[in-house]
Amino acid sequence: MCDINNKDNNNEQKWESVESIATSISLQSFWFTMEKWTLDPQHIMKPVKRYQIKSRSTFDIDDKQLSEQIYTTNDQPTPSITTPPPDHHNHGHGHGHVHGHNHTENNHQQQQQDENEESIDYQNELIESIVFKRHLIPRLAEKDNTIDDSVTHSKSQQTSTFKPLVPEDVSNLAEYLPFYYPKVKQFRFRYIKNTYLKVDDNNNNINQQENKNVVNDNNNTENNNNNNTNTTDNNNNNNNNTDNNNNNNNNNNNKRKSVELEDLDLEEEGQKIHEIRMEVIYLEGEDQDEYKEKLKKICFSLLEKLNKWGVGHEAGYKKRVYHDCIIPKDVYLDNYERLKSKYKNWAVGWEDVTKTDPQKFVFEDIAIAAYIISLFHLENQDRNTPDYKQSFVDLGCGNGFLVNILNLEGYPGIGIDLRCRKVWKKYDESVQKNLIEHGIQPKDQSYTEYDWIIGNHSDELTPWIPYIASKSKKQRFFLLPCCFFNFMNKFQDNDKKIGQYMTYLNYIERVSNQCGFNVIRDAMRIPSTKNVVFISSQRSPDITEEQLEKQRQALLVHSNFKEFTLRPEQSKYTPKKRYRPGEYNPHLGIIMGPKVDKKKNNNQNNNNQNKNNNNNNQNNKNNNNNKNITLTNNNTKVIDKSNNVIIDTTTTNSNKINEKSTVTASATVTADDAAAVLINVDNNKEIENQ
């Protein structure tokens, strides 16, 4: 392996600025963020699956090494050459072993200190640079190379430089680097300090006294993106142009939510504004125009994140949840990957048997099993019993998949649940006999023959887990709460400041302490929002059995405990779209009657309706064609429905009309009949005249 960027090369290579933004964070906050990003590469490189900090070294201004720490794992540095200062804290994550309360509390405080403070080396005037060497493992190891890199924090240059360490036989660096690593020789974050700004009464005119590029970088970027070539030397005009560009920027793909100078709170004249910048050394002989545009967006996003971290650090932000408080992350991931490759096939057909989501239940139980096995290994290391297999009882085991994995991994134990599950029959016979359908009475129950009690989403039994474990001096428990129950019924307390989930976790911790246990909370890496687990120590030897019994009784009295009632069996049904005749429909609450052919009935109704419509139309047509014909002795009239006279024939010799043409007066006939009558009348007249 060779470092393609040493200090001699740094002066020869040309750094090019990719992106920059204005910021108000201090240099101390810059170093804090850079140290955290260096120690955890996943903050800026999400596809890194695992990593190892191999070493950490410090150098003086003459490039003389002052100290070196060689890390065998991420949390166990081995000092060499010279030891670090006495007040220098460890940069790895602390991992408590929960054998004593003081050790656990100190470990948790140490981890919080590591998370919220930067190393004292950044304040040591004798130290000029701090160099980290890392080993990065990608998620897709079959597609991307595993690489080493170095990160150099230079205090005088105020830069954090990332440099890949490339094997000597690699000729094409761009192809060698994994896809998530920038395709450049090196890149760095740079902090430029003390850009002074002067503001007038209206906060409109910003006159920059030094480092003018800080003001113009963002404005020029916006002007270029909007093809605005009208620039002036007056900063007030620049700000106005920026506002206009923002109004016309809806169709611009490079629209940004940047930290502009006018967005900063400039209350006092002469306020200090700084700049953070990303610079790179591009590969030689590569056409990277397209990649440069992509890199520019990435750099801008990272600078925004850097600024956000710095602002949060200065505001006193503290993490609410700490992962890997007990099990080192790399140890857990090793076990998880091994178990996942071994048991992932259980997801096939899981939903058909259990009617539950395999992505949730199968892989979550694999993750929990990996955590428990890692915990067992850690316990064996402390006891110097590497080959020991802990025994366990899983109360409220549900589908029993966790018991299945632990049994197949060689850990003897049983699972107990109130109801049998269909999936139990899919397990090996050796596992099936360890899954017991039984309702327990926890007040009088004990399992002293087992090393561990497991409560994995144990519902009503959750507060009873430490209660039962306290009956044995050497028993420990793993408790992952989910639904909220106390000793008698549903847990109703809710501190609105922290939420009911955190209120319930505090309650379980108090119960555990009153039962004689010290516990550590750890946030597990499982696909669940309720992922906080309690890992207990062994019961405190300082408490007597009499004292412990009084404390247990006090817990029951406080919960108004009378009798533990087993959950009644509930008839489960699968919702259907259709129910057969005689079946009970739970949605309607009735028994379905005979099957009705709705389609046939609808067709019959439509036919009847069509017939009725046709009859109505025919009646309307006949009514419209009807005419009134009134024949009197003196005349003949054809009158329409509006009483308009259509035909008016005066008969002078009405008395001589032939009887065949005589029609009863005021008769109503159709128009055709009327025409026939009139013809007959005319014919008779002609005959009479003759």
C-alpha positions as CSV (number, residue, x, y, z in Angstrom):
1,M,0.0,0.0,0.0
2,C,1.2,3.5,-0.8
3,D,-0.1,6.9,0.2
4,I,-0.7,8.7,-3.0
5,N,-0.7,12.0,-1.2
6,N,2.1,12.7,1.1
7,K,3.2,16.2,2.4
8,D,5.6,16.6,-0.5
9,N,2.9,15.9,-3.0
10,N,0.5,18.4,-1.3
11,N,2.6,21.3,-2.4
12,E,3.1,20.0,-5.9
13,Q,-0.6,19.1,-6.6
14,K,-3.1,21.7,-7.4
15,W,-6.1,22.0,-5.2
16,E,-9.3,23.2,-6.8
17,S,-12.2,24.6,-4.9
18,V,-15.4,22.8,-5.6
19,E,-17.9,24.5,-3.4
20,S,-18.0,26.8,-0.4
21,I,-20.6,28.3,1.9
22,A,-20.6,31.0,4.7
23,T,-20.9,29.9,8.3
24,S,-20.9,31.3,11.8
25,I,-19.5,28.1,13.5
26,S,-16.3,28.3,15.4
27,L,-13.0,26.5,14.6
28,Q,-13.6,24.3,17.6
29,S,-17.0,23.2,16.2
30,F,-15.3,22.5,12.9
31,W,-12.7,20.2,14.5
32,F,-15.4,18.5,16.6
33,T,-17.4,17.6,13.5
34,M,-14.3,16.5,11.5
35,E,-13.2,14.2,14.4
36,K,-16.7,12.5,14.6
37,W,-16.9,12.1,10.8
38,T,-13.4,10.6,10.8
39,L,-14.1,8.1,13.6
40,D,-17.4,7.1,12.0
41,P,-17.1,7.1,8.2
42,Q,-20.8,6.3,7.8
43,H,-21.7,9.9,8.6
44,I,-20.5,11.0,5.1
45,M,-20.3,7.6,3.4
46,K,-23.5,5.7,4.0
47,P,-22.6,2.6,1.9
48,V,-19.7,1.8,4.2
49,K,-21.0,-1.4,5.9
50,R,-18.2,-1.7,8.4
51,Y,-15.0,0.1,9.2
52,Q,-12.0,-0.1,11.5
53,I,-9.9,2.7,12.9
54,K,-6.4,1.1,12.5
55,S,-4.3,3.8,14.1
56,R,-4.2,7.4,15.4
57,S,-1.0,9.4,15.4
58,T,0.0,12.9,16.3
59,F,2.9,15.0,14.8
60,D,4.6,18.3,15.7
61,I,5.3,21.2,13.4
62,D,8.6,19.5,12.3
63,D,6.6,16.4,11.3
64,K,8.0,14.5,14.2
65,Q,5.7,11.8,15.5
66,L,4.7,12.5,19.1
67,S,2.3,9.5,19.7
68,E,0.7,6.6,18.1
69,Q,-2.3,4.4,19.0
70,I,-2.7,1.1,17.2
71,Y,-6.3,-0.1,17.4
72,T,-6.8,-3.9,17.4
73,T,-10.6,-3.2,17.4
74,N,-12.6,0.0,17.3
75,D,-12.5,0.3,21.1
76,Q,-9.2,-1.1,22.2
77,P,-6.2,1.2,21.3
78,T,-2.7,0.0,22.1
79,P,-0.3,2.9,22.7
80,S,3.2,2.8,21.3
81,I,6.2,5.2,20.9
82,T,4.7,7.6,23.5
83,T,1.6,7.5,25.5
84,P,-1.1,10.1,25.1
85,P,-1.6,12.8,27.8
86,P,-3.2,11.6,31.0
87,D,-6.4,13.5,30.3
88,H,-6.7,12.3,26.8
89,H,-9.9,10.2,26.4
90,N,-10.4,7.2,24.4
91,H,-12.0,7.7,21.0
92,G,-13.6,4.3,20.7
93,H,-17.1,3.5,21.9
94,G,-17.2,2.3,25.4
95,H,-18.7,-1.0,26.1
96,G,-20.0,-1.8,29.6
97,H,-20.0,-5.2,31.1
98,V,-22.8,-4.5,33.6
99,H,-21.1,-6.3,36.5
100,G,-21.2,-3.2,38.7
101,H,-23.3,-0.1,38.8
102,N,-20.3,2.3,39.1
103,H,-18.6,0.8,36.1
104,T,-21.7,1.0,34.0
105,E,-22.5,4.6,35.0
106,N,-18.9,5.7,34.4
107,N,-18.9,4.0,31.0
108,H,-22.1,5.7,29.9
109,Q,-20.8,9.1,31.1
110,Q,-17.5,8.4,29.2
111,Q,-19.4,7.7,26.0
112,Q,-21.5,10.9,26.4
113,Q,-18.2,12.8,26.9
114,D,-16.8,11.2,23.7
115,E,-19.9,12.1,21.8
116,N,-20.1,15.8,22.8
117,E,-16.4,16.9,23.1
118,E,-13.5,16.9,20.7
119,S,-10.1,15.5,21.7
120,I,-7.8,17.7,23.8
121,D,-5.2,17.2,21.1
122,Y,-6.8,20.0,19.1
123,Q,-6.1,22.4,21.9
124,N,-2.5,21.2,22.5
125,E,-0.1,23.7,21.0
126,L,2.7,21.1,20.6
127,I,0.6,19.1,18.2
128,E,0.4,20.3,14.6
129,S,-1.4,17.4,12.9
130,I,-3.4,14.3,13.8
131,V,-3.5,11.4,11.3
132,F,-6.0,8.6,11.3
133,K,-5.7,5.4,9.2
134,R,-8.9,3.5,8.5
135,H,-10.1,0.3,6.9
136,L,-13.4,0.6,5.0
137,I,-15.6,-2.3,4.0
138,P,-18.4,-1.7,1.5
139,R,-21.9,-3.2,1.7
140,L,-21.5,-4.9,-1.7
141,A,-18.1,-6.5,-1.2
142,E,-18.5,-8.5,-4.5
143,K,-18.8,-5.3,-6.5
144,D,-16.7,-2.7,-4.6
145,N,-13.2,-2.9,-3.3
146,T,-12.3,-2.8,0.4
147,I,-9.9,0.1,0.8
148,D,-7.7,1.8,3.3
149,D,-7.4,5.6,3.6
150,S,-5.8,8.2,5.8
151,V,-7.3,11.3,7.3
152,T,-5.0,14.2,8.2
153,H,-6.2,17.1,10.4
154,S,-3.8,19.9,9.9
155,K,-4.2,22.6,12.6
156,S,-2.1,25.3,10.9
157,Q,-3.9,24.9,7.5
158,Q,-7.2,24.3,9.2
159,T,-8.0,21.4,6.9
160,S,-9.2,17.8,7.1
161,T,-7.7,15.8,4.2
162,F,-9.0,12.4,3.1
163,K,-6.5,10.3,1.1
164,P,-7.0,6.8,-0.3
165,L,-4.1,4.4,0.3
166,V,-3.7,2.5,-3.0
167,P,-1.8,-0.7,-3.7
168,E,1.3,-0.3,-5.9
169,D,-0.1,-2.5,-8.7
170,V,-3.2,-0.4,-9.2
171,S,-2.9,1.6,-12.4
172,N,-6.5,2.9,-12.7
173,L,-7.4,4.7,-9.5
174,A,-11.0,5.6,-10.7
175,E,-11.9,2.0,-11.3
176,Y,-10.2,0.9,-8.0
177,L,-12.1,3.2,-5.8
178,P,-15.5,2.1,-4.6
179,F,-18.5,3.9,-6.0
180,Y,-19.2,5.9,-2.8
181,Y,-15.6,7.2,-2.5
182,P,-15.0,10.4,-4.5
183,K,-13.2,9.7,-7.8
184,V,-10.3,12.1,-7.0
185,K,-6.8,11.8,-5.7
186,Q,-7.8,13.4,-2.5
187,F,-10.4,15.8,-1.1
188,R,-10.4,18.0,2.0
189,F,-12.6,20.2,4.1
190,R,-11.2,23.7,4.8
191,Y,-12.1,26.2,7.4
192,I,-11.3,29.9,6.5
193,K,-11.5,32.1,9.5
194,N,-12.5,35.7,10.3
195,T,-14.3,37.2,7.3
196,Y,-15.4,40.6,8.6
197,L,-18.7,42.1,7.6
198,K,-20.0,45.6,8.0
199,V,-23.7,46.2,8.0
200,D,-25.6,49.5,7.6
201,D,-28.7,50.5,9.5
202,N,-31.0,48.7,7.2
203,N,-28.9,45.5,7.1
204,N,-28.9,45.9,3.3
205,N,-25.3,46.9,2.5
206,I,-22.7,44.3,3.3
207,N,-19.1,45.5,2.9
208,Q,-16.5,42.8,3.1
209,Q,-13.2,43.8,4.5
210,E,-11.2,40.7,3.8
211,N,-11.6,37.4,2.0
212,K,-14.0,38.9,-0.5
213,N,-14.5,35.6,-2.2
214,V,-16.7,34.5,0.7
215,V,-19.4,37.0,-0.3
216,N,-19.1,36.5,-4.0
217,D,-18.9,32.7,-4.2
218,N,-22.5,32.1,-3.4
219,N,-23.8,35.0,-5.4
220,N,-21.8,34.1,-8.5
221,T,-23.0,30.5,-8.2
222,E,-26.6,31.7,-8.2
223,N,-26.0,34.2,-11.1
224,N,-24.3,31.5,-13.2
225,N,-27.1,29.0,-12.7
226,N,-29.6,31.6,-13.9
227,N,-27.4,32.9,-16.8
228,N,-27.3,36.3,-15.2
229,T,-24.3,38.1,-16.7
230,N,-25.1,41.5,-15.1
231,T,-22.7,41.8,-12.2
232,T,-21.5,44.8,-10.4
233,D,-18.9,45.6,-7.8
234,N,-21.5,46.8,-5.4
235,N,-22.5,44.2,-3.0
236,N,-25.9,45.6,-2.6
237,N,-26.6,45.0,-6.3
238,N,-25.3,41.5,-5.9
239,N,-27.8,40.8,-3.2
240,N,-30.6,42.2,-5.3
241,N,-29.6,40.0,-8.2
242,T,-29.6,37.0,-6.0
243,D,-33.1,37.8,-4.8
244,N,-34.3,38.2,-8.4
245,N,-32.6,34.9,-9.4
246,N,-34.3,33.1,-6.5
247,N,-37.7,34.3,-7.8
248,N,-36.9,32.9,-11.3
249,N,-35.3,29.8,-10.1
250,N,-38.3,27.4,-10.1
251,N,-37.1,25.5,-13.2
252,N,-33.5,25.3,-12.2
253,N,-32.3,21.8,-11.2
254,N,-29.5,23.3,-9.1
255,K,-31.8,25.3,-6.8
256,R,-30.2,25.3,-3.4
257,K,-31.1,26.0,0.2
258,S,-27.7,27.4,1.1
259,V,-26.4,29.3,4.0
260,E,-26.3,32.8,2.4
261,L,-24.8,35.8,4.1
262,E,-28.1,37.7,4.1
263,D,-29.7,34.7,6.0
264,L,-27.3,35.1,8.9
265,D,-28.2,37.1,12.0
266,L,-26.1,40.3,11.6
267,E,-27.1,42.3,14.7
268,E,-23.8,44.0,15.4
269,E,-21.5,45.8,13.1
270,G,-18.3,43.9,12.5
271,Q,-19.7,40.4,13.2
272,K,-17.4,37.6,12.2
273,I,-18.5,35.3,9.4
274,H,-16.3,32.4,8.3
275,E,-16.2,30.1,5.3
276,I,-16.1,26.3,5.0
277,R,-14.9,25.0,1.7
278,M,-14.4,21.7,-0.1
279,E,-11.3,21.3,-2.3
280,V,-10.1,18.4,-4.4
281,I,-7.2,17.3,-6.6
282,Y,-8.7,15.7,-9.7
283,L,-7.3,12.7,-11.4
284,E,-5.0,13.3,-14.3
285,G,-6.0,12.5,-17.9
286,E,-9.7,12.0,-17.0
287,D,-12.6,13.7,-18.7
288,Q,-14.6,14.5,-15.6
289,D,-16.9,17.3,-16.7
290,E,-20.0,15.3,-16.0
291,Y,-18.6,14.0,-12.7
292,K,-17.6,17.5,-11.6
293,E,-21.3,18.6,-11.7
294,K,-22.3,15.6,-9.6
295,L,-19.4,16.2,-7.2
296,K,-20.4,19.8,-6.8
297,K,-23.8,18.8,-5.5
298,I,-22.3,16.2,-3.2
299,C,-19.9,18.8,-1.8
300,F,-22.6,21.3,-1.2
301,S,-24.7,18.8,0.7
302,L,-21.7,17.8,2.9
303,L,-20.9,21.5,3.7
304,E,-24.5,22.1,4.7
305,K,-24.3,19.0,6.9
306,L,-21.0,20.2,8.4
307,N,-22.6,23.6,9.2
308,K,-25.6,22.0,10.8
309,W,-23.4,19.8,13.0
310,G,-21.4,22.8,14.1
311,V,-24.4,24.8,14.9
312,G,-25.9,21.9,16.9
313,H,-22.7,21.4,18.8
314,E,-22.5,25.1,19.8
315,A,-26.2,25.0,20.8
316,G,-25.4,22.1,23.2
317,Y,-27.1,19.3,21.3
318,K,-26.8,15.9,22.9
319,K,-27.8,12.5,21.4
320,R,-30.9,11.0,22.9
321,V,-30.1,7.4,22.0
322,Y,-26.8,5.6,22.2
323,H,-26.2,2.5,20.2
324,D,-23.6,-0.2,20.9
325,C,-23.4,0.5,24.6
326,I,-22.6,-3.1,25.4
327,I,-21.8,-5.0,22.2
328,P,-19.2,-3.6,19.9
329,K,-20.8,-2.8,16.5
330,D,-18.4,-4.9,14.5
331,V,-18.9,-7.9,16.7
332,Y,-22.7,-7.6,16.4
333,L,-22.5,-7.2,12.6
334,D,-20.3,-10.3,12.2
335,N,-22.8,-12.4,14.1
336,Y,-25.8,-10.9,12.3
337,E,-24.3,-11.5,8.8
338,R,-23.5,-15.1,9.8
339,L,-27.0,-15.8,11.1
340,K,-28.7,-14.0,8.3
341,S,-27.0,-16.1,5.6
342,K,-27.9,-19.2,7.6
343,Y,-31.5,-18.5,8.4
344,K,-32.8,-16.0,5.7
345,N,-34.5,-18.8,3.8
346,W,-37.1,-19.0,6.5
347,A,-38.6,-15.8,5.0
348,V,-39.8,-17.9,2.1
349,G,-43.3,-19.1,2.8
350,W,-43.4,-17.5,6.2
351,E,-46.4,-15.3,5.5
352,D,-48.4,-18.3,4.2
353,V,-48.0,-20.0,7.6
354,T,-48.0,-17.2,10.1
355,K,-49.9,-14.4,8.2
356,T,-47.2,-12.0,9.3
357,D,-44.6,-10.0,7.5
358,P,-41.3,-12.0,7.2
359,Q,-39.3,-8.8,6.7
360,K,-40.4,-7.8,10.2
361,F,-40.5,-11.0,12.2
362,V,-37.8,-13.2,10.6
363,F,-35.1,-10.7,10.2
364,E,-35.9,-8.9,13.5
365,D,-35.5,-12.2,15.4
366,I,-32.3,-12.9,13.5
367,A,-31.0,-9.5,14.7
368,I,-32.1,-10.2,18.3
369,A,-30.5,-13.6,18.2
370,A,-27.2,-12.0,16.9
371,Y,-27.3,-9.6,19.8
372,I,-28.0,-12.3,22.4
373,I,-25.3,-14.5,21.1
374,S,-22.8,-11.6,21.1
375,L,-23.9,-10.9,24.7
376,F,-23.2,-14.5,25.7
377,H,-19.8,-14.4,24.1
378,L,-19.0,-11.2,26.0
379,E,-20.1,-12.8,29.2
380,N,-17.9,-15.8,28.5
381,Q,-14.9,-13.5,27.9
382,D,-15.4,-11.9,31.3
383,R,-15.7,-15.3,33.0
384,N,-12.9,-16.9,31.0
385,T,-15.2,-19.6,29.8
386,P,-15.1,-19.4,26.0
387,D,-16.8,-22.7,25.3
388,Y,-19.7,-22.4,27.7
389,K,-23.2,-22.4,26.3
390,Q,-25.7,-20.4,28.4
391,S,-29.1,-21.8,29.0
392,F,-32.3,-19.7,28.7
393,V,-36.0,-19.6,29.0
394,D,-38.0,-17.4,26.7
395,L,-41.2,-16.3,28.3
396,G,-43.9,-15.4,25.8
397,C,-41.9,-16.8,22.9
398,G,-44.7,-16.3,20.3
399,N,-43.7,-17.8,17.0
400,G,-40.7,-19.4,18.7
401,F,-38.3,-18.4,15.9
402,L,-35.8,-16.9,18.4
403,V,-35.8,-20.2,20.4
404,N,-35.3,-22.1,17.1
405,I,-32.2,-20.0,16.2
406,L,-30.6,-20.2,19.7
407,N,-31.2,-24.0,19.9
408,L,-29.7,-24.6,16.5
409,E,-26.7,-22.5,17.5
410,G,-26.1,-24.8,20.4
411,Y,-27.7,-22.9,23.3
412,P,-30.0,-25.1,25.4
413,G,-33.3,-23.5,26.3
414,I,-37.1,-23.5,26.1
415,G,-39.8,-21.2,25.0
416,I,-43.2,-20.9,26.8
417,D,-46.3,-19.3,25.4
418,L,-50.0,-19.3,26.3
419,R,-50.9,-20.5,22.8
420,C,-49.3,-22.8,20.3
421,R,-48.5,-21.5,16.8
422,K,-48.8,-23.3,13.5
423,V,-45.2,-22.5,12.6
424,W,-43.9,-24.5,15.6
425,K,-44.5,-27.6,13.5
426,K,-42.1,-26.4,10.8
427,Y,-39.1,-26.5,13.2
428,D,-36.9,-29.4,13.8
429,E,-38.2,-32.0,16.3
430,S,-35.4,-31.1,18.7
431,V,-36.8,-27.6,18.7
432,Q,-40.4,-28.5,18.9
433,K,-40.0,-30.3,22.2
434,N,-38.6,-27.1,23.6
435,L,-41.6,-25.0,22.7
436,I,-44.2,-25.4,25.4
437,E,-47.8,-24.3,25.4
438,H,-48.5,-23.3,29.0
439,G,-50.0,-20.4,30.9
440,I,-47.8,-19.4,33.9
441,Q,-48.6,-17.7,37.2
442,P,-45.6,-15.4,37.5
443,K,-46.1,-14.4,41.1
444,D,-45.2,-18.0,42.3
445,Q,-43.1,-19.0,39.3
446,S,-39.3,-19.3,39.1
447,Y,-36.7,-20.8,36.7
448,T,-33.6,-21.0,38.8
449,E,-32.1,-23.8,36.6
450,Y,-31.6,-21.4,33.6
451,D,-28.8,-18.8,33.3
452,W,-30.9,-16.2,31.4
453,I,-34.6,-15.2,31.2
454,I,-35.5,-13.7,27.8
455,G,-38.5,-11.3,27.5
456,N,-38.9,-10.4,23.8
457,H,-42.1,-8.4,23.4
458,S,-43.5,-10.4,26.3
459,D,-46.5,-8.0,26.8
460,E,-48.2,-8.8,30.2
461,L,-45.1,-10.6,31.4
462,T,-42.8,-7.7,30.8
463,P,-42.7,-6.3,34.4
464,W,-42.6,-9.8,35.8
465,I,-39.3,-10.7,34.1
466,P,-37.1,-9.0,36.7
467,Y,-39.5,-10.1,39.4
468,I,-39.0,-13.8,38.5
469,A,-35.3,-13.4,37.9
470,S,-34.8,-11.9,41.3
471,K,-35.6,-15.3,42.8
472,S,-32.2,-16.6,41.7
473,K,-28.9,-15.2,42.8
474,K,-27.1,-15.8,39.5
475,Q,-29.8,-15.3,36.9
476,R,-29.7,-12.4,34.4
477,F,-32.4,-11.2,32.0
478,F,-32.7,-9.8,28.5
479,L,-35.8,-7.6,28.4
480,L,-37.2,-5.9,25.2
481,P,-40.4,-4.1,26.2
482,C,-43.1,-3.4,23.6
483,C,-46.7,-3.2,24.9
484,F,-47.3,-1.3,28.1
485,F,-48.3,-3.4,31.1
486,N,-47.8,-3.2,34.8
487,F,-48.3,-6.1,37.3
488,M,-52.1,-5.9,37.1
489,N,-53.3,-4.3,33.9
490,K,-52.5,-1.8,31.2
491,F,-49.9,0.8,32.1
492,Q,-51.6,4.2,32.0
493,D,-49.0,6.7,33.2
494,N,-47.7,9.2,30.6
495,D,-45.2,12.0,31.2
496,K,-46.1,14.2,28.2
497,K,-42.6,15.8,28.3
498,I,-40.9,12.5,27.4
499,G,-43.8,10.4,26.0
500,Q,-45.4,7.2,27.3
501,Y,-42.8,4.9,25.8
502,M,-40.0,6.6,27.7
503,T,-42.2,6.8,30.8
504,Y,-42.7,3.0,30.6
505,L,-39.0,2.4,30.2
506,N,-38.3,4.4,33.3
507,Y,-40.9,2.3,35.1
508,I,-39.3,-0.9,34.0
509,E,-35.9,0.3,35.2
510,R,-37.3,1.2,38.6
511,V,-38.9,-2.2,38.9
512,S,-35.6,-3.8,37.9
513,N,-33.7,-1.8,40.5
514,Q,-36.2,-2.6,43.2
515,C,-35.8,-6.3,42.4
516,G,-32.0,-6.0,43.1
517,F,-30.6,-5.5,39.5
518,N,-28.5,-2.9,37.9
519,V,-29.5,-2.6,34.2
520,I,-28.1,-1.0,31.1
521,R,-30.3,0.4,28.4
522,D,-29.1,-0.2,24.9
523,A,-30.7,0.8,21.6
524,M,-30.7,-2.3,19.4
525,R,-30.2,-2.2,15.6
526,I,-33.5,-3.8,14.7
527,P,-36.3,-2.8,12.4
528,S,-38.5,-1.5,15.2
529,T,-39.3,1.9,16.8
530,K,-39.4,0.2,20.2
531,N,-35.8,-1.0,20.2
532,V,-34.6,-0.2,23.7
533,V,-33.5,-3.3,25.6
534,F,-32.6,-3.8,29.2
535,I,-29.6,-6.0,30.1
536,S,-29.3,-6.8,33.7
537,S,-26.4,-7.6,35.9
538,Q,-26.6,-10.5,38.4
539,R,-28.6,-9.8,41.4
540,S,-26.9,-7.6,44.0
541,P,-25.3,-9.7,46.7
542,D,-25.8,-6.9,49.3
543,I,-29.5,-7.3,49.5
544,T,-30.9,-10.1,51.7
545,E,-33.8,-12.4,50.8
546,E,-36.0,-10.7,53.4
547,Q,-35.4,-7.3,52.0
548,L,-35.9,-8.5,48.5
549,E,-39.2,-10.1,49.4
550,K,-40.5,-6.8,51.0
551,Q,-39.5,-4.9,47.9
552,R,-41.3,-7.3,45.6
553,Q,-44.4,-7.1,47.7
554,A,-44.2,-3.3,47.6
555,L,-44.3,-3.4,43.8
556,L,-47.4,-5.5,43.8
557,V,-49.2,-3.3,46.3
558,H,-48.3,-0.2,44.4
559,S,-49.9,-1.8,41.3
560,N,-53.0,-2.9,43.2
561,F,-52.2,-6.4,42.3
562,K,-54.9,-9.0,43.2
563,E,-54.6,-11.9,40.8
564,F,-52.8,-12.5,37.5
565,T,-55.4,-13.4,34.9
566,L,-54.3,-15.3,31.8
567,R,-55.3,-13.6,28.5
568,P,-58.5,-15.2,27.2
569,E,-58.4,-17.1,24.0
570,Q,-59.6,-14.9,21.1
571,S,-61.3,-16.3,18.1
572,K,-59.3,-15.0,15.1
573,Y,-60.8,-14.8,11.7
574,T,-59.4,-13.8,8.3
575,P,-61.4,-11.0,6.7
576,K,-63.2,-12.1,3.5
577,K,-64.6,-10.2,0.6
578,R,-67.6,-12.7,0.4
579,Y,-69.3,-14.9,2.9
580,R,-71.2,-18.0,2.0
581,P,-74.9,-18.6,3.0
582,G,-75.0,-19.7,6.7
583,E,-71.6,-18.1,7.5
584,Y,-71.3,-15.5,10.2
585,N,-70.3,-12.0,8.9
586,P,-68.4,-10.3,11.8
587,H,-68.6,-6.9,10.0
588,L,-72.4,-7.0,9.8
589,G,-72.9,-9.1,12.9
590,I,-75.4,-11.4,11.1
591,I,-75.5,-14.9,9.5
592,M,-75.6,-14.6,5.8
593,G,-78.9,-15.7,4.0
594,P,-79.3,-17.6,0.7
595,K,-77.1,-16.6,-2.1
596,V,-78.6,-13.9,-4.2
597,D,-77.6,-13.5,-7.9
598,K,-77.3,-9.7,-7.9
599,K,-76.3,-9.6,-11.5
600,K,-79.4,-11.5,-12.6
601,N,-81.7,-9.4,-10.5
602,N,-80.1,-6.2,-11.8
603,N,-80.6,-7.4,-15.4
604,Q,-84.3,-8.2,-14.7
605,N,-84.8,-4.9,-13.1
606,N,-83.2,-3.1,-16.0
607,N,-85.4,-5.0,-18.5
608,N,-88.6,-4.1,-16.5
609,Q,-87.5,-0.5,-16.3
610,N,-86.9,-0.5,-20.1
611,K,-90.4,-1.9,-20.8
612,N,-92.0,0.8,-18.5
613,N,-90.0,3.5,-20.3
614,N,-91.2,2.2,-23.7
615,N,-94.8,2.1,-22.6
616,N,-94.6,5.6,-21.3
617,N,-93.0,6.8,-24.5
618,Q,-95.8,5.2,-26.6
619,N,-98.5,6.8,-24.5
620,N,-96.8,10.2,-24.8
621,K,-96.7,9.8,-28.6
622,N,-100.3,8.8,-28.8
623,N,-101.3,11.8,-26.7
624,N,-99.4,14.1,-28.9
625,N,-101.2,12.8,-32.1
626,N,-104.7,12.9,-30.7
627,K,-107.0,15.6,-32.2
628,N,-110.5,16.7,-31.2
629,I,-113.1,16.6,-34.0
630,T,-116.4,18.3,-33.2
631,L,-119.3,17.7,-35.6
632,T,-122.4,19.7,-35.2
633,N,-125.6,20.0,-37.2
634,N,-124.3,23.2,-38.8
635,N,-120.6,22.6,-39.2
636,T,-117.6,20.3,-38.9
637,K,-114.5,21.4,-37.0
638,V,-111.2,19.7,-36.4
639,I,-109.6,21.1,-33.3
640,D,-106.1,20.4,-31.9
641,K,-105.2,20.1,-28.3
642,S,-104.6,23.8,-28.0
643,N,-108.2,24.5,-29.2
644,N,-106.9,25.8,-32.5
645,V,-109.3,25.2,-35.4
646,I,-107.7,23.2,-38.2
647,I,-110.7,22.4,-40.3
648,D,-114.0,24.3,-40.4
649,T,-116.5,23.0,-42.9
650,T,-119.9,24.7,-43.0
651,T,-122.7,22.4,-44.1
652,T,-125.6,24.3,-45.6
653,N,-127.7,21.3,-46.1
654,S,-127.0,19.5,-42.9
655,N,-130.4,18.0,-42.7
656,K,-129.8,16.2,-46.0
657,I,-126.6,14.5,-44.9
658,N,-126.5,10.9,-45.4
659,E,-126.9,8.8,-42.3
660,K,-123.6,7.1,-43.1
661,S,-121.8,10.4,-42.5
662,T,-123.6,11.3,-39.3
663,V,-121.3,11.4,-36.4
664,T,-122.3,12.1,-32.8
665,A,-121.6,15.7,-31.9
666,S,-118.5,16.4,-29.8
667,A,-117.0,13.0,-30.6
668,T,-113.2,12.7,-30.2
669,V,-111.3,10.6,-32.8
670,T,-107.8,10.4,-34.1
671,A,-106.6,12.6,-37.0
672,D,-106.8,9.6,-39.5
673,D,-110.4,8.9,-38.5
674,A,-111.2,12.6,-38.9
675,A,-109.8,12.8,-42.3
676,A,-111.9,9.8,-43.4
677,V,-115.0,11.4,-42.0
678,L,-114.3,14.6,-43.8
679,I,-113.8,12.8,-47.1
680,N,-117.1,10.9,-46.6
681,V,-118.9,14.2,-45.9
682,D,-117.5,15.8,-49.0
683,N,-118.6,12.9,-51.2
684,N,-122.1,13.0,-49.8
685,K,-122.3,16.7,-50.5
686,E,-121.4,16.2,-54.1
687,I,-124.0,13.4,-54.5
688,E,-126.7,15.5,-52.9
689,N,-125.9,18.5,-55.2
690,Q,-126.2,16.3,-58.2
